[in-house]
Amino acid sequence: MKKIGIFLYLIIASMAPSIAQKNAAPQKQLRHVVMFSFKEGSTPAQIKAVKDAFAALPKKIPQIKSFEWGTNNSPENLAQGFTHCFFLSFASEKDRAAYLPHPDHKAFGQILKPILDKVLVFDYWTEN
């Protein structure tokens, strides 16, 4: 009986941190959403170079907390020509302010510029 009590205690103790994490309020994050449409005639290789260059930024700019991207697949036909969406997260406005003029971000812009048709940028703080 004593062994079962100790075993149950160990199980409950090991679960406590995960229970506390579930009950803790999630931290707010600053989201930076960027959508692109590319000029007519842009080649798949040029678009891939843009995707690869953007995806490399989190390894070069430590202020980027998370990064993901994808292409539009909505059946609603409301994308207004935007085909690619990039989604970055920052811990603070200060981190975003460091990202925007960062030399690697500027270098990425030079890869993008020749084939960019339109860009839409939308930043927001997450709400719980």
C-alpha positions as CSV (number, residue, x, y, z in Angstrom):
1,M,0.0,0.0,0.0
2,K,2.8,2.3,0.8
3,K,4.4,1.8,-2.6
4,I,1.1,2.7,-4.4
5,G,0.8,5.9,-2.3
6,I,4.3,7.0,-3.3
7,F,3.7,6.0,-6.9
8,L,0.5,8.1,-7.0
9,Y,2.3,11.0,-5.3
10,L,5.0,10.9,-8.0
11,I,2.4,10.9,-10.8
12,I,0.5,13.8,-9.3
13,A,3.7,15.8,-8.7
14,S,4.9,15.2,-12.2
15,M,1.6,16.6,-13.6
16,A,1.6,19.8,-11.5
17,P,3.8,21.8,-13.9
18,S,1.6,21.0,-16.9
19,I,-1.6,21.7,-15.0
20,A,-0.1,25.1,-13.9
21,Q,0.8,25.9,-17.5
22,K,-2.7,25.1,-18.8
23,N,-4.2,27.5,-16.1
24,A,-1.7,30.3,-16.8
25,A,-2.8,33.1,-19.1
26,P,-1.0,32.9,-22.4
27,Q,1.4,35.6,-23.1
28,K,0.4,38.3,-25.6
29,Q,2.4,38.3,-28.8
30,L,2.8,40.9,-31.5
31,R,1.8,39.3,-34.8
32,H,3.2,40.6,-38.1
33,V,1.3,39.4,-41.1
34,V,2.7,40.0,-44.6
35,M,0.9,39.1,-47.8
36,F,2.4,39.3,-51.3
37,S,1.1,39.2,-54.8
38,F,3.8,38.8,-57.5
39,K,4.1,40.5,-60.9
40,E,2.8,38.7,-63.9
41,G,5.7,36.8,-65.4
42,S,7.4,36.0,-62.1
43,T,9.0,32.6,-62.4
44,P,8.6,29.8,-59.9
45,A,12.3,30.1,-59.3
46,Q,12.0,33.8,-58.4
47,I,9.1,33.1,-56.1
48,K,11.0,30.2,-54.4
49,A,14.0,32.6,-53.9
50,V,11.7,35.0,-52.0
51,K,10.1,32.2,-49.9
52,D,13.6,30.8,-49.0
53,A,15.0,34.2,-48.2
54,F,12.0,35.1,-45.9
55,A,12.2,31.7,-44.2
56,A,15.9,32.2,-43.5
57,L,15.2,35.4,-41.5
58,P,14.4,33.8,-38.2
59,K,17.9,32.3,-38.0
60,K,19.4,35.7,-38.8
61,I,17.2,38.0,-36.7
62,P,16.8,36.7,-33.1
63,Q,13.9,39.0,-32.3
64,I,11.6,36.8,-34.5
65,K,9.9,34.5,-32.0
66,S,8.1,32.4,-34.6
67,F,7.6,32.2,-38.3
68,E,5.3,30.4,-40.7
69,W,4.1,30.8,-44.2
70,G,1.7,29.4,-46.7
71,T,-0.1,30.0,-50.0
72,N,-3.7,31.0,-50.4
73,N,-6.2,28.1,-50.9
74,S,-9.4,29.8,-49.9
75,P,-12.5,28.9,-52.0
76,E,-14.0,32.3,-51.4
77,N,-12.1,34.1,-54.1
78,L,-11.6,37.2,-51.8
79,A,-7.8,37.2,-51.8
80,Q,-7.6,40.2,-54.2
81,G,-4.6,38.7,-55.9
82,F,-2.5,37.9,-52.8
83,T,-1.1,34.5,-53.1
84,H,1.5,34.1,-50.3
85,C,1.1,34.9,-46.5
86,F,4.0,35.1,-44.0
87,F,3.3,35.2,-40.3
88,L,5.9,36.3,-37.8
89,S,5.6,36.8,-34.0
90,F,7.5,39.2,-31.8
91,A,7.5,39.5,-28.0
92,S,7.4,43.3,-28.1
93,E,7.2,46.4,-30.3
94,K,10.8,47.0,-29.5
95,D,11.7,43.6,-31.1
96,R,9.6,44.5,-34.2
97,A,11.4,47.8,-34.3
98,A,14.7,46.0,-34.4
99,Y,13.5,43.7,-37.1
100,L,12.2,46.3,-39.6
101,P,15.5,48.1,-40.3
102,H,17.7,45.0,-39.8
103,P,20.2,44.5,-42.6
104,D,19.1,41.0,-43.3
105,H,15.4,42.2,-43.6
106,K,16.6,44.9,-46.0
107,A,18.6,42.4,-48.0
108,F,15.4,40.2,-48.3
109,G,13.6,43.3,-49.6
110,Q,16.1,43.5,-52.5
111,I,15.3,39.9,-53.5
112,L,11.6,40.6,-53.3
113,K,11.4,44.0,-55.0
114,P,11.9,43.0,-58.7
115,I,8.9,40.6,-58.7
116,L,6.6,42.2,-56.1
117,D,3.2,43.4,-57.4
118,K,1.4,44.2,-54.1
119,V,2.1,43.9,-50.4
120,L,-0.3,44.0,-47.4
121,V,1.1,44.2,-43.9
122,F,-1.1,43.9,-40.8
123,D,0.3,43.9,-37.2
124,Y,-1.8,43.2,-34.1
125,W,-1.4,42.2,-30.5
126,T,-3.0,38.8,-29.7
127,E,-6.2,38.9,-27.6
128,N,-7.2,36.2,-25.2
